[in-house]
Amino acid sequence: MSTGFAISQYPDVKGVYKQLHDLIRQPIRSIKKNEMEKYLQEYFEKKCSKSKTMIAEASEYIPGGVQHNLAFNYPFPLVFTKASGAHLFDLDGNKYIDFLQAGGPTVLGSNPISIRKKVVKLLETTGPVTGLFHEYELRLAEKIVEHMPSVQMFRMLGSGTEACMASIRVARLATKKKNIVKMGGAYHGWSDQLAYGLRLPGTRHFESHGIPKHVFKYTQEFYPNDLNALERTLKRNRWRGGTAAVILEPIGPESGTRPIDMDFNKGVRELCDKYGALLIFDEVVTAFRIGLSGAQGYYGITPDLTVFGKVVAGGYPSAGGLGGKKEYMKYLSAGLQTGVKKALIGGTMAANPLSSAAGYYTLLEIEKQKACEKAGRAGDRITAGLQKLIKKYNLPFVAFNQGSICHLETVGTMLLEIDIKKFWKIKSTIKEAHTRKKAMEEMGAAYMAEGIVTLAGSRLYTSAADTDAVIDDALKRFERVFQKVEGV
């Protein structure tokens, strides 16, 4: 039976948390030192020499030698020259199974031919950008409104970060209130006011370097899955300028790394209604990956505003946008019209013809191929296979998924707890997080040496290009890594 969604079975959230808490109570189990040394010498030094040389050169001109936050840096970033479907190829000619999928936007697989042909045709006529209206802006907006339950109007922007910025400005104009409440541990881009409570709930501004602390005067966080904590914050805010919006990732922070209970979003919706705050769903990852109607369609919850990114441009640049009810979207009207106080936003490259066309044809193709479900089945297969391997080798690792968004936790960095009341423990907890992150980097490097590209060694995005054969091949590669873990 076709459901239209990538998630075939909702994860056992309580069971996942029990496993994760068991994981972080144990000593770190990483790759054996001698095996890690073999990977570094036999693979990276011998088989990735061209990448190493180019990155060394790049380091003279680019800070750190690499510019993308998702680039895997240990022992050095690799240089990729080709992406096709389920695979990537590097400068030295090595082939990899691609579970990064550019961080999630390529539900169809990397660089699909059908989309590429449409983009090339557009480049031969309009070119990538004009700064003026193009038909594909309309076609993409129509398609998004057709599929997303809460979206009556859509405005395209340059990135998910910009869309998050726009969402809170709109919320403040619409409600005439000040505070923004986010779920702790979530990433809503890198704008000043939302760079708060990153990665670990309770960290507040500790990881927000370069941003003055007073910027966070009207930003608060609450713990995932804790409706009581959210309500306490909303109550306090009534006397501090009110709450303009609650913003969250509907599957949980960091693409569901901390999964949420099935009925949690419903509780948040009720609290937002009770306290007069807008509910903003950040669907940068989930829109058109969980399903064509997004996570909001899956959970059956109607947010007031929806943040878009990634899939909205089909893996092409300038992927961002904000959608919602007309009464709120009026604050985003562009051009020279007057009559309403508009949110300050812009972007020369936003809604360019190239990105709009790529997004439109990507959504058509996802629809045609039932790509969300295909990618979700691949996610189920890789997760089930990883769980069997974890059991086979008696490892404390945890594998779970929300459809095509898969998690493989080997150190549980993101599950460490910060208690602001015990402030004297915060520095040691952050230090522990960095130690665990280093172990996670080594695991990620081992995966890479076995021909598997992941997101930071702990997350995998599957796509419609991941056939059973691709997944089974990947599991053999994961098994080779697991065999080299300390204690196996």
Helices and strands as residue ranges (DSSP letters): H 13-25, H 33-38, I 39-45, H 46-47, H 49-58, G 63-65, E 80-84, E 87-90, E 95-98, G 101-103, H 113-125, H 135-147, E 153-157, H 160-175, E 179-183, G 192-194, G 213-218, E 219-222, H 227-237, E 243-248, H 253-256, H 264-275, E 278-282, H 294-299, E 305-309, G 310-313, E 320-324, H 326-329, G 330-332, H 353-369, H 371-392, E 398-402, E 405-409, G 413-415, G 420-425, H 426-449, E 452-453, E 459-461, H 468-482
